[in-house]
Amino acid sequence: MNGNSFLMAESILFYSAFISYVAAMVLYLSFLLGRNERMGKWGSLAARAGFCFHTLALISRGIGAGRVPLTNQYEFATSFVWGIILVFILFEKKYGLRAMGAFVTPVAIIIIGYAAMQNKDVRPLMPALQSNWLTFHVATAVVGYGSFGVSFGVSAMYLARDRFREDDFLKKHLPSAERLDMISYRAVTTGYFFLTLVIITGAIWAERAWGRYWAWDPKETWSLITWMIYSAYLHMRISRGWRGKKAAWFCLIGFICVLFTYVGVNTLIESIHSYR
């Protein structure tokens, strides 16, 4: 197979993942709203099938492009979704929380829908992107942003929990508010660790590419703002015992900043990171 064949395969696999994630969302919603356990099991299978398609799509993209597929809007957006689903699957397995899928998969679908609208052409890399530090920088962003996406879904689940009518099904499948708060906190701590690595590796990459570690570029500034928001969340939680709705709202705001850092800065503000 030549490079074009791999890129054609990547397109088929990408849309197979897209369809699988949509199916997973519908099944998870049917599970939670329709109180149907079988739909939950099928939702988990659909999410995992989508993740497998997605992984193969990224591998095909990398082979077809002859480089790591993390260098433009389309590639990072689809990798962003891959990170969300990866962390979601790990958390779903660890905590046995299928209901979380009804809140996390819609986030993944919105972002992969954004990816589908981007230019998918493979273009030669500008000199600044021809660095191994780029791979470390963006790979840590994928996991970090994915973790924040899961914390967003769990926090939304926390805020919506009281709106559900309590019954035996929900007692079995919808954890207590305290447990949801703890799961969201663990997702944030994971994301925070990787976001810190994003900033560090980004500074090293910038020094290698442009001869300075920091220049207050809009992308750098908003990454720092996002890091400070989650730093404030962790500080308030550890030092003042923040829990409950305040913490959940903080997680929602933090993820909105994550999205603006990625989508808003890249599309609305002139920046050295505004490559397509």
C-alpha positions in Angstrom: 0.0 0.0 0.0 1.2 3.5 -0.8 0.7 6.7 1.2 -2.5 7.6 -0.6 -4.0 4.2 0.1 -3.3 4.6 3.8 -4.9 8.1 3.7 -8.0 6.6 2.0 -8.2 3.9 4.7 -7.8 6.6 7.4 -10.9 8.4 6.0 -13.0 5.3 6.2 -11.8 4.4 9.6 -12.3 8.0 10.9 -16.0 8.0 9.8 -16.4 4.4 11.2 -15.2 5.8 14.5 -17.6 8.8 14.2 -20.6 6.5 13.6 -19.6 4.2 16.4 -19.3 7.1 18.9 -22.8 8.4 17.8 -24.2 4.9 18.3 -22.5 4.8 21.7 -24.1 8.1 22.7 -27.5 6.9 21.7 -27.1 3.6 23.5 -25.8 5.3 26.7 -28.7 7.7 26.7 -31.1 4.8 26.2 -29.4 3.1 29.1 -29.7 6.0 31.4 -33.0 7.5 30.4 -34.7 4.3 29.4 -33.4 2.3 32.4 -32.2 -0.4 30.0 -29.1 -2.3 31.2 -28.6 -4.1 27.8 -28.3 -0.7 26.1 -25.5 0.2 28.5 -23.5 -2.9 27.6 -24.0 -2.2 23.9 -23.0 1.4 24.5 -19.7 0.3 26.1 -19.0 -2.1 23.1 -19.8 0.7 20.6 -17.4 3.1 22.4 -14.7 0.5 22.4 -15.3 -0.3 18.7 -15.1 3.3 17.9 -11.9 3.7 19.8 -10.4 0.7 17.9 -11.4 2.3 14.5 -10.1 5.6 15.7 -6.7 4.2 16.7 -6.3 2.5 13.4 -7.3 5.7 11.7 -4.5 7.6 13.5 -2.0 4.9 12.6 -3.1 5.0 9.0 -2.8 8.8 8.9 0.7 8.6 10.4 1.8 6.0 7.8 0.2 7.9 5.0 1.6 11.2 6.0 5.0 9.8 6.9 5.0 11.6 10.3 3.2 11.6 13.6 -0.3 12.9 12.9 -0.3 15.7 15.4 0.6 18.8 13.4 -2.6 20.6 12.2 -6.2 21.4 13.3 -7.7 18.2 11.9 -5.1 15.9 13.3 -5.1 17.4 16.8 -8.9 17.6 17.0 -9.3 13.9 16.1 -6.4 13.1 18.5 -8.2 15.2 21.2 -11.3 13.0 20.8 -9.1 9.9 20.9 -7.7 11.1 24.3 -11.2 11.7 25.7 -12.4 8.3 24.7 -9.2 6.6 26.0 -9.5 8.3 29.5 -13.3 7.6 29.5 -12.8 3.9 28.8 -10.2 3.7 31.5 -12.4 5.5 34.0 -15.5 3.5 33.0 -13.7 0.3 33.6 -12.1 1.4 36.9 -15.3 2.8 38.4 -17.9 0.6 36.7 -19.7 3.8 35.7 -21.6 3.3 32.4 -23.9 6.2 33.0 -20.9 8.5 32.5 -21.0 7.7 28.8 -24.3 9.6 28.4 -22.4 12.8 29.4 -18.9 12.2 28.0 -19.7 10.9 24.5 -21.7 14.0 23.4 -18.5 16.1 24.2 -16.5 13.7 22.0 -19.0 13.9 19.2 -19.0 17.7 19.1 -15.2 17.7 18.9 -14.9 15.0 16.3 -17.6 16.8 14.3 -15.4 19.9 14.4 -12.5 17.7 13.2 -14.6 16.4 10.3 -15.0 20.0 9.1 -11.3 20.7 9.0 -9.0 20.5 6.0 -7.6 16.9 5.9 -4.9 17.5 3.3 -1.4 16.4 4.2 0.9 19.3 3.8 4.7 19.7 4.2 5.6 20.7 7.7 6.9 24.2 8.4 10.4 24.2 10.0 9.0 25.0 13.5 7.0 21.8 13.4 9.9 19.6 12.5 10.8 18.8 16.0 10.6 15.7 18.3 9.5 18.1 21.0 6.3 18.7 19.1 5.4 15.1 19.5 5.9 15.2 23.3 4.1 18.5 23.5 1.0 17.5 21.6 0.8 14.0 23.0 0.7 15.3 26.5 -2.0 17.8 25.4 -4.1 14.9 24.0 -4.1 13.0 27.3 -4.4 16.1 29.4 -7.3 17.6 27.5 -8.9 14.2 27.3 -8.9 14.0 31.1 -10.4 17.4 31.4 -13.1 16.3 28.9 -14.0 13.4 31.2 -14.0 15.7 34.3 -16.4 17.9 32.4 -18.8 15.0 31.7 -18.6 13.7 35.3 -19.2 17.3 36.6 -22.2 17.7 34.3 -23.5 14.4 35.6 -23.0 15.6 39.2 -25.1 18.7 38.5 -27.8 16.8 36.7 -28.0 14.0 39.3 -30.7 15.6 41.5 -32.9 16.0 38.5 -33.3 12.2 38.0 -36.1 10.4 39.8 -34.6 8.1 42.3 -35.3 4.4 41.7 -33.6 1.0 42.1 -31.9 1.4 38.6 -30.3 4.7 39.5 -29.3 3.5 43.0 -27.4 0.8 41.2 -25.9 2.8 38.3 -25.7 6.4 39.4 -23.1 6.9 42.2 -23.6 9.2 45.1 -22.7 12.9 44.7 -19.7 12.4 46.8 -18.3 9.6 44.6 -19.0 11.6 41.4 -17.1 14.5 43.0 -14.2 12.3 43.7 -14.1 10.8 40.2 -14.2 14.3 38.7 -11.3 15.3 41.0 -9.2 12.4 39.9 -9.8 13.2 36.3 -8.7 16.8 36.9 -5.5 15.8 38.7 -4.6 13.5 35.8 -5.3 16.4 33.3 -3.4 18.9 35.5 -0.3 16.7 35.5 -0.3 16.4 31.7 -1.2 20.1 31.2 1.9 21.0 33.3 3.9 18.8 30.9 2.3 20.5 27.9 3.5 23.9 29.1 7.0 22.6 29.9 7.5 20.8 26.7 5.9 23.7 24.8 8.5 26.1 26.3 11.4 23.7 25.3 10.0 23.3 21.8 9.6 27.1 21.5 13.2 27.7 22.5 14.4 25.2 19.9 12.1 26.6 17.2 12.1 30.4 17.8 15.0 30.9 20.3 12.8 31.9 23.3 10.9 29.9 26.0 8.0 32.2 26.3 6.6 35.1 24.3 3.1 35.7 25.6 1.7 34.4 22.3 -2.2 34.0 22.7 -2.0 30.2 22.7 0.7 30.3 25.4 -1.3 32.9 27.4 -4.5 30.9 27.3 -2.7 27.7 28.2 -1.4 29.5 31.2 -4.9 30.8 32.1 -6.3 27.3 31.8 -3.5 26.0 34.0 -4.2 28.7 36.6 -7.9 27.9 36.7 -7.3 24.3 37.4 -4.5 25.3 39.9 -7.1 27.4 41.7 -9.6 24.5 41.7 -6.9 22.1 43.2 -5.8 24.8 45.7 -9.4 25.5 46.9 -10.2 21.8 47.2 -7.0 20.9 49.1 -6.7 24.0 51.4 -10.4 24.9 51.8 -12.2 21.6 51.2 -14.1 22.7 48.2 -16.6 20.1 47.2 -20.0 19.8 45.5 -21.6 22.2 43.1 -18.9 24.9 43.3 -16.2 22.4 42.3 -18.4 21.0 39.5 -19.0 24.4 38.0 -15.3 25.1 38.3 -14.6 22.0 36.2 -17.1 23.1 33.6 -15.6 26.5 33.3 -12.1 25.0 33.1 -13.0 22.8 30.2 -14.6 25.7 28.4 -11.2 27.4 28.7 -9.6 24.3 27.3 -11.8 24.4 24.2 -11.2 28.1 23.7 -7.4 27.6 24.1 -7.6 25.0 21.3 -10.4 26.1 19.0 -10.9 29.8 19.8 -7.2 30.8 19.8 -6.5 28.8 16.6 -9.4 30.2 14.7 -10.2 33.6 16.1 -6.8 35.1 17.2 -3.7 35.7 15.1 -1.0 33.4 16.6 2.1 31.5 15.7 0.0 28.4 16.7 -2.7 29.3 14.1 -1.4 26.8 11.5 -4.0 24.6 9.7 
